[in-house]
C-alpha cells in the first residue's frame, strides 16, 4: 500500500464505517491459528501465533510537539519487553516490537493503528498520549477488533471493550487535585490548557466541581498544542491574581507557558501551579527552576518501595543515570505486564478471551499493586500530589489512603451532570 493511499484510508477510518475502511484499504482478513486476536470487523484475524514470537505494536510520538513526553513511554515499553523476553516471553513467545511514530498528529495515529492491525498483524498496540490521538485510534481499533493499551491520564467519560486505560481517569487525578486545592484554602483558580479534547473536557469537570467547593474560576485560556507563545494568556493570569493556576497544557507548549509565567513575574510563592502533564521527564526541559510547583499524578520516581527501587534502577541502567522515571512511562511499563498477565490467565491472545479474563488481573507495579476493572477496562490507582524540589523530582505532600476505584463516567458524583 502506498503512503498516499494509506493516508486517505486513515481519514476514512475516522469518518466512515469500518467495513468501508477495510474494503477500501484492503485490510487483511486471513484466518490464523487458534488464539489469534481479531484484526477486522468480521472477527477474522491475521495475527500469527504459530511461531516463537508475538508481534506487539508500540505507537508513540518520537517526533513533533509531543516527543518531549512520548519518547520516555517508548523507552519504558522497550524495557518491559526486554524484561519479559528475558523471563521467557508471553505464553512462551518472545515479544517482537513493531515500532511506529505517531508524529504528534491524530490522523497519523489512526493511519499507523490501521497498519499495525491489518498489515503488521500485531496482537495488541501500546501507546498514544493526547486524547485527540486516542479518539483518532478508537474507531480503528474497535472496527478491527484489536486491542489498545493507553497509558496516560485523561478526561474520562469513555470506555471501550477494545481499549485498556492504565493511566488515571478523572476521579483518580483531577478530583484529588481539586480536593488538595480546597485543603490549601484556595478561593480563586485560573485554568490554562492546550486547545484540544482533554483540557477542555477536564476543565468542564473542574468548573462543575469547583462550584461545590466554593472555588471561583477567574479565567480560562487555551493555546493550540503546536504553539508556544503564552504571553497574552499569562498577562490575563497576572491581571486576575488567582490563588492557583490549574495547568492542563501538554507537550512542548508547556515550555512557552512556563517561560511567559516567569518572565511576567509569577512565582511558586505568589501564584503556584498544579499540573497534570508536567512530570519528571518534562520538568528539566522547562529551562527554569520549578521548585515549589505542584503536580497531581499516581506515580513519582520518589515512591518508596522495593518494586519501584528495582524499576528505577533498571530504567537508569538501560538509558543512563540522568534519565528520570515518570507517571506515564510507569503506566506504559505496567500496561505491558498487565497484558502479559491477562494473556497468561486466558491462555490465549484472542481479544474475546483477553477481555473475558481481564477482570481482577493484578500487577505489582512500581506505583503499587494495580487491579483491572473488567467492566470499564480502567485500573485502581492511588492518588499522589507532589511538589517539585531542587532536583526536579517530586516530594509527595498528599495521597489517597488507598487505591481509588476508577469511575470514568463520574457516576458516583452527584454534582456531575453530563
N, C-alpha and C positions, 0 to 999 in steps of 0.2 A: 504494500500500500504506500503510495507516495505521500509526502508530508502535506501537500495541499489538500488531497482528498481526506486524509486523516483529520485535518483541522476542520474541514467542512462537516465531517461526520460528528466530531465532538460538539460542534454548535447545535447540530440536530438533536444530539442527546439531551441537551438542556431544554429543548422546546417542543419536541415531538414525542410520540410514544416510543418505548424502547424496541418494540417489534420492528418499527420502521428503521430505527438506527441499525439494528442487526442486519436487516436485509440490505440497507444502503451501504453499510460499511463492511459487509462480508464477515460478520462475527463467526468465529469458529464454533461448530456445534457437534463435533465428533464425540461419540461416546468414549468413555475411558474406563479403566479398571475400577472395581468396587472400592469405595472410599473416596472417590474424587469429589471435589466440591463443584457446585453448579457454576457455569460460566455463561449462561444465556437465559433469556426469559422463559424458554421452553423447558428448562430444567436439565438439559444435556450439558456436558462438560468436556473441556479439553485438558483438564488437569491430569497429569501423568503420575500415578502413584506406584508404578511397577518397578521403578529403579531404586537406587540407593540414596537419592536426593529428593527434596521437595522444594519447588520454587516459591519464594515469597517476594512480594513487591515492596520496595522501600521508596515511597514517593514523597520527597521533601524538596523545598526550595533551596537550592545551592547557588542560586543567582537571584538578583533583584532585591527589592526592599526588605524582604523577609529572610534573606540568607543570614543576617546577623543573628537570628533566633533559630532558624530551622537546621542549620548545619550541625548544631550540637545534638539535635534529635537524630539525625542520620548517624552521627558518631555513636550514640548510645545504642541504637538498634544493631549496629555492626558489632559492638562489644557484646551485647546479649547473644547474637548469633554465634560469635566465636565461642562463648562460654557453653552454649547449648550444644554446639557441634563437638566440642572437646569432651562433653559428658555423654556423647552417643547420639545426639540429634533428637528428633521428634518421631516417636514410634520407630526408632532405629534408622531414620532417614536424616541425612545431613541437610541443613538449610543452604539453599543456593539463592543468595540475594540477587534480585533484579532491580537495579537502582535507576531511578528516573528523577529528573529535575522538574519540579512544578513551576519554576521560574517566577514565583510570586504572582502568578496570573491565574485566576479561577478557570478560564476556558482551557488553559494548558493542563491544569489538574484533571479536568474532565477528559481531555484527549488522552492523557497518559494513563488514566484509570482504564479507559476503554482498551488501550493497547495491552496493558498488563493482564487484564482479564481474558481477552479474546485472542491475543497473538502470543503473548509470553506464557499464558495459561498458568498463572500463579494461583496458589490455593487461598491466599489472603494478601491484603495490602495494608501497610502500616505507614501512616503519615497524614499530611495536611497540617495546617496551623490555623489560618483565619477561618472564620465561619463562612466567608464567601467561598473559600476553596472547598470546604466540606459540603456546602449546599450545591456546589457545582458537581461534585463527585456523587452525591446522594442518588440522583436518578440513574446514573450509570451503574453504580454498584447494585442498586435494587433491581434494575432492569435485567442485569446479567446474573442475578442471584449470587453475587460474590460476597466477600467479607472485607470490611474496612475497620481497622483499629485506629481510632482517632485519639491523640494523646494530650490535647490541650484543653485547658479550661475554656468554657464557652457560656453562652447566654441561656442555655436550657431550652425549654419549650419544644423539644424534639425527642423522638425515639424511633429507631428503625431496627427491624429484625436482621438487617444486613450491616449494622454498624455497632461497634463496641466503643464506649466513651470512657477512656481511662483517665482523662483529666477531670477537673471539678465541674459540676453543674452549679447553677446559681446559688442554691441553698448551702453549698459547701465552700463558697468563696466570697461572692458578693454580699450576701446577707450577713455572714460573720464579720466582714469588713465594716458594714454599717453598724452592727452591734458594737464593734470596737470604737467607732467614732462617737457613738452615743455615750459609751463609758468614759470617753475623754472629755465629755461636756461640750461637744461640737454643736453649735447652733446654726451655722451657715456653711454651705457647701457649694463649690463650683465644679461643674462636670466638664472634663476635657477628653475628647475621644477622637479616634480615627473615623472617617466617614464611610462606614460600611455596617454590615449586619450586627456584629457583636456589640460594638459600643452603643449604637442607637437602641438596641433591644435591652441591653444591660442597664442603660440609663433610664429607660422607661420603667424598669423594675425598681431601680434605685429611687426614682421620684415617688413611686407608689409607696415604698416602704418608708422613705423619709417623712412623708406626711404623717405616718403613725408614730414616728419617733420625735416629732416636733423639731425636725431639722429643715431649715429653709434652703431651697435651691436658689442661689443668687446669680447663676449664669450657666450657660451650656453652649460649648463651642466644638466644632468638628473641622478637621483638615484631612483631605484625602491621603491614603497610605503612601502615595508616591511623591508627596510634597513635604518639605522640611521647614518651611517658613511659618513659624507660630507667632511672629512679632505682634501682629494686630490682635490676635486672640489673647495672648498673655497680657497685653495692655488692658484688656477688659477684666482680667483677673485682678490686676493691680488696682483698678478702679473699684471693683466690687468688694475688695478686702475680706474674702471669706476666711473662716476659721481653718478650713482644709480644702484641698483640691483632690477630687477623685479622678484618677488617671486611667482611662481605658484606651490609651494610644498603643498601637502595635508597631513593631519593626523599627527601622531606622528613623522614622518620623519622631520617635522619642528623643533622638539626639537634638533635633531642631527645637523641640518643645523645651527640653531642659536648658539648652543654650539661651533661648529667649527668656526663660524663667529667671536665670541668674543674672543675665545682662540687665534686666529691668528691676533688679534689687530684691527679688523674692528669695527667701531662705527657708531652711527647715525649721528655724526658730520662729519665724514670723508667719509663714504660710506653708505649713507642711503638706506633703503629697502622700497619698496612699495609692499605690499602683497595683494592677492585676496582670501586668505583662512585663514589667521590669524585674528580672531575676539576676542571679549571679553572673550569668553569661553577658547580659546587656549592661549591667552597672559600670564596669570598667570602660565600656565603649562610649559612655556619655561625655567623657572629656572633662568632667568637673568632679569635685568632691561631693558625693551624695550622702555623706554621713548624716544620720538623723532622719532621713526619709523612710517611709514605710512601704511594705508590700503585703498583700494577702495571697497566700499560696497554701499548699498542702504538704510541701516538702521544701526543706532548705539543706544546703550542704552541712550545716551545723547540727542536724538532727543527731542526737546521741544514742546510738545503738550499735551492737556488733555487726548487724547486717549492713547498716549504712557505712560503717568504717571500712568494711570489706569492699563495698561498692565504690566508694570514693577512691580507695587505693587502686582498685583495678582500672578505673577510668583514667587516673593520672598515670599509671604505669603504661597504658596504651597510647595516650595522647599528650603526655607531658605534665610536669608538676605544676605548671601555671594554669592549666585548664580547670575551671571550676565545674561542679555539678549543679543542676538546677531542676526546678519542678517539671517543666515539660519533657526534658530529656529523661528524667527519672520515670515519668509516666509512660514514655515510649519504651524504655527498658522493661518496665513492668508489663507492658502490653504483650511483648513477645513471650515472656514467661507465662502469662495468663493463657495465651493462645496454646502454648505447649501443653499446659496442664489440662485445658479443655479437651484438646485433641486426644490426649492420652487417656482421659476419662471416657471419652466417646469411643476410643479405639477406631477412629475414622477421621478423615479430613473433609467429609461431606458437610456442606453447610447445614443441612437439616439435622444431622447428627450432632454437630458442634453446638447448634442452638439448643437442642434438646438436653445437652449435657452441661450447659454453661452455668445454670443457676447454682449458687453456693460454692463455686470453684474459688479457691483462695490462692494467694501467693504471699510469702513472707518478704515483702518489698522493702527497699530502703526507707520508705516513709512509714512503714509499719505494715502489719498484715491487712491485706485488702481482700474484699469478697465481692463477687459479681452478683448483681441483682438480675436474675434470669428473666424478669418481666420487662425491664426497661433498658437492660444492657449497660447500665452505669455501675460504678463501684462505690462502696462505702469508703469515705476518706475523712481524715482528721484535718480540721481547720487550724492553720497557723498564721499568726500575724508576726512579721519580722521587721526589725528596724536595722537599717544599713549601718555597719560600723566602718572604721577607717580602712579596713582590709577588703571592702566591697563584699563582705559576707553579711549574713543576717543574724542578729540576736533575736531569739524568739521572745516576744513580750506578751503574747496571749495565745491561747489554744483552746480548742473544744475539749471537753472532758473525755470524749470517746469518739470513734469514727461516726460521721454523720451519714445516715442513710440517704441515698440520692432521691430527690424529689424534683425531677426536671420540669414538671408542669406546675410546680408550686401548689399542688392540691391541698397541702396542709397549712396554707397561709390564707387566712380569711381576707386579708387586705388586697390580695391579688385578684384583679378582675380582667381576664384576657380580652 
